[in-house]
Amino acid sequence: MDMKIKRWALAVGVAALGGMSMTGQVAAYTYGGAYLDVQDLTVVVLQDDGAGGQIPVPETPTTGVESYTFTISNLANLSPNPPGPIATGNVCAGTEPFTNSCSATAPVLSAPVANDPDNDPGFGAEDNFGAPIRPTTTNSYATADGEITTAELVSPPINPGPPPVLTPTATRVIAETERQDTGTGNSNAEIISTTGFEFVFIISGAANNTLTLDFDADPELWVESNNPDCTLCVATANVEATVELTRTNDASGNIVLAEGATWSPNGVIDGCNLGSNATHTCTNETDTQSLNQSISIGSDPAQSEYSADGSIFTNFTITFANLADGTWSFSLTEKVSSSVIKEVPEPGTLLLLGAGLAGLGLTSRRRKKALKSQ
């Protein structure tokens, strides 16, 4: 009876190992996705009107917006497959009111989607933005894309006025990575998409200068893993958004240092970080959720998410007050990224292990028969 039980247990163990070697043929996946949608973004620069109020900084040869630059960069990589990381990008720029290389129609600036050549067919379509982001559970791909849809400085105004009603800025970035468990050992993937815009403006001969930034945003992060054979499955998703305001020259054109401020919305009303020589302040902050967030999983099965509720926007606002006369640079940078690392046993390894157990069982039986015959 004892021998029968041992034989049955051994058979079950070998069968289980055989089954493990086949699990790579069914849906087993690790996924990381990140998405950030920014809409209705406005930047208003005001100066004192001499009567206790404020007016927009006038556009003259010596005041107002001097230049602007928009950038997009995308990166996708399914390693260790060749040829390595695939990167795309684009940039446009202009000076007021003379030159402009950005499109006046949407999108103001776009770049080719970054797709790894080993993506499964049908994945990584151009401008495939949208929420919510979720794993397919059946496909492998790494894709990153971003665009500046509209821009206050470039897009035609909603109403030419007077006073003009400008078209708000809108941007979108997305990064998704998914790997299937095919039983082929180690694999990893990483993707990054970044958009940014910067403009330079000049304030001269006025007090009570302010810059107010206001926008709505929807961040979405999702990581998930479901791999029965996975020995190491890690997925991460990240979103970053940073505002930077820096005075580069004083009213006389002299270079100034450490007079900047940075703001990284994190869901807490905690102001901004000021440079050591800054004389301006940060006020009127509205910070409704974190735009600087990271989530990850390192076990399997597992799933985690942040704000993954599908196109629900919240408001963000901050005012930089008491800006000194001179030349200022303002920028907003948005970045999303995701990565997946997987280690699964080779099918041959599992079969060898099963064969080894079977061999141990056969050797044990032969030894017992030899003992009985003595």
Buried (B, 14 or more C-beta within 10 A) or exposed (E): EEEEEEEEEBEEBBEEBEEBBEBBEEBBBBBBBBBBBBBBBBBBBBBBEEEEEBEEBEEEEEBBBBBBBBBBBBBBBBBEBEEEBBBBBBBBBBEBEEEBEBBEEBBBBBBBBBBBEBBEEEBBEEBEBEBBBBBBEEBBBBBBBBBBBBBBBBBEEEEEEEEEEBBBBBBBBBBBBBBBBBBEEEBBBBBBBBBBBBBBBBBBEBEBBBBBBBBBBBBBBBBBBBBBBBEBBBBBBBBBBBBBBBBBBBEEEEEBEEBBBBBBBBBEEEBBEBBEEBEBBBBEBEBBBBBBBBBBBEEBBBEBBBBBEEEEBBEBBBBBBEBBBBBBBBBBBBBBBBBBBBBBBBBEBBBEBBEEBBEEBEEEBEEEEEEEEE
